[in-house]
Amino acid sequence: MQRRRVSALARQILAGEVDIFDACWEIAGLRTELDLDLNDEDVWAFFLVVTDTDALPVGLEALNWSEEALARKEPEVRRAREWAFNTVRQPCENLIARFADA
């Protein structure tokens, strides 16, 4: 069931239908429930995004920031979104293929 969820999230990331940071947090959080090696390269990419963006006002965390602070951080967040997408694009494709039968 969790593999289907990860596959669905990966499809939504590629289609731009979800906030990439929220989806990465969810996939990283599910990694222990996927019956995979914890160092699985595809899943590890999502954990990398989470750890490298945890200080930014992204995803649900942005709700805790003032409009002024969000505006100051916007260029950095925009660059981080692009980096995150490029980091997980291939892992998304790989997980969709791997979990197609899930």
PyMOL commands that set and color helices and strands:
alter all, ss='L'
color gray80, all
select helices_A, chain A and resi 2-15+20-33+41-53+59-64+67-98
alter helices_A, ss='H'
color red, helices_A
deselect
rebuild
show_as cartoon
